[in-house]
Amino acid sequence: MAVPRSQSARFIASIVATNIMLFSLPSQAQQERGEALFLANCAECHQSNGRGIANVYPALDGSEVVRGSGADVAFVLIIGRGEMPSFKGALDETEMAALINYVRNAWSNSGEPISASEVAALLEP
């Protein structure tokens, strides 16, 4: 029995979408590097579980900013926010991208990756 054309087209589209998503996710090594950077630079305030400290340091797990644009998270790292210092000069664009991608895909978060070149463009004066 032949599969209706619309069903096969949807099936192929879902395979393509899945492959695009899988290939755009940060690699295991990138996630591990991002986690190490997070633990060394962010976990003291935001906690290793990303839940922050109530009324003191915001949670990153489930954060609208974190789930939004990777560029928005990069700007927070570059400029700082509230009591959070700027990491410009402390981390390079590759480290920032790894850290951002980790946070955007850790805990309950899910976000598109940002590349080091995209972060570098945001660092330009």
Phi, psi and omega per residue, in radians:
M1 nan 2.306 -3.106
A2 -1.370 2.511 3.083
V3 -1.452 2.296 3.115
P4 -0.976 2.494 -3.063
R5 -0.963 -0.715 -3.105
S6 -1.151 -0.598 3.105
Q7 -1.199 -0.769 -3.126
S8 -1.171 -0.632 3.102
A9 -1.131 -0.734 3.105
R10 -1.139 -0.676 3.128
F11 -1.097 -0.829 3.132
I12 -1.106 -0.742 3.121
A13 -1.073 -0.681 -3.136
S14 -1.207 -0.623 3.088
I15 -1.149 -0.784 3.123
V16 -1.070 -0.808 -3.136
A17 -1.075 -0.722 3.125
T18 -1.112 -0.763 3.138
N19 -1.149 -0.695 3.093
I20 -1.071 -0.792 3.140
M21 -1.085 -0.773 -3.113
L22 -1.133 -0.700 -3.110
F23 -1.351 -0.292 3.130
S24 -1.633 -0.178 3.106
L25 -1.259 2.571 3.088
P26 -1.052 2.525 3.122
S27 -1.205 2.908 3.111
Q28 -1.038 -0.730 -3.141
A29 -1.132 -0.699 3.112
Q30 -1.138 -0.725 3.121
Q31 -1.120 -0.711 3.123
E32 -1.140 -0.701 3.101
R33 -1.132 -0.765 3.114
G34 -1.082 -0.707 3.118
E35 -1.123 -0.746 3.125
A36 -1.078 -0.728 3.101
L37 -1.144 -0.706 3.101
F38 -1.078 -0.847 -3.112
L39 -1.092 -0.620 -3.117
A40 -1.373 -0.492 -2.993
N41 -2.057 -0.356 -2.952
C42 -2.202 -0.485 -2.979
A43 -1.144 -0.451 3.140
E44 -1.023 -0.685 -3.141
C45 -1.665 -0.825 -3.050
H46 -1.527 -0.079 3.108
Q47 1.236 2.617 -3.085
S48 -1.141 -0.374 3.109
N49 -1.584 0.037 3.105
G50 1.314 0.137 -3.057
R51 -1.577 -0.052 3.103
G52 1.109 -2.882 3.077
I53 -2.172 2.074 -3.050
A54 -0.862 2.312 3.094
N55 1.107 0.169 3.111
V56 -2.193 -1.085 -3.139
Y57 -2.159 2.265 -3.035
P58 -1.189 2.638 3.033
A59 -1.257 2.484 3.023
L60 -1.726 -0.472 3.082
D61 -1.180 2.030 3.131
G62 1.441 0.067 -3.120
S63 -1.146 2.342 3.092
E64 -1.097 -0.641 3.115
V65 -1.113 -0.828 -3.118
V66 -1.120 -0.689 -3.133
R67 -1.368 -0.238 -3.131
G68 -1.301 -2.178 -3.091
S69 -1.576 2.429 3.043
G70 -1.063 -0.548 3.107
A71 -1.134 -0.655 3.105
D72 -1.082 -0.735 3.116
V73 -1.160 -0.696 3.117
A74 -1.068 -0.748 3.121
F75 -1.072 -0.648 3.099
V76 -1.101 -0.752 3.107
L77 -1.145 -0.689 -3.072
I78 -1.274 -0.757 -3.032
I79 -1.646 -0.571 -3.004
G80 1.589 3.007 -3.111
R81 -2.841 2.228 -3.126
G82 1.000 -2.182 3.120
E83 -1.438 -0.155 -3.125
M84 -1.318 2.226 -3.140
P85 -1.321 2.877 2.984
S86 -1.284 2.473 3.069
F87 -1.807 0.128 3.080
K88 -1.114 2.198 -3.093
G89 1.611 -0.462 3.108
A90 -1.536 -0.597 3.105
L91 -2.179 2.470 3.060
D92 -1.508 3.079 -3.063
E93 -1.088 -0.566 3.112
T94 -1.203 -0.740 3.113
E95 -1.170 -0.755 3.116
M96 -1.064 -0.762 3.135
A97 -1.083 -0.757 3.128
A98 -1.094 -0.761 3.129
L99 -1.116 -0.817 3.129
I100 -1.066 -0.816 -3.117
N101 -1.129 -0.606 3.070
Y102 -1.102 -0.934 -3.081
V103 -1.072 -0.668 -3.103
R104 -1.282 -0.176 3.141
N105 -2.261 0.279 3.093
A106 -1.739 2.835 3.074
W107 0.977 -2.165 -3.142
S108 -1.693 0.101 -3.093
N109 -1.412 2.674 3.050
S110 -2.619 2.070 -3.107
G111 -2.580 2.728 3.081
E112 -1.124 2.503 3.119
P113 -1.262 2.737 3.019
I114 -2.051 2.464 -3.112
S115 -1.588 2.810 3.081
A116 -1.069 -0.626 3.136
S117 -1.190 -0.579 3.072
E118 -1.177 -0.707 3.097
V119 -1.152 -0.738 3.138
A120 -1.023 -0.701 3.120
A121 -1.098 -0.592 3.121
L122 -1.306 -0.426 3.123
L123 -1.360 -0.320 -3.114
E124 -1.107 2.430 3.129
P125 -1.220 nan nan
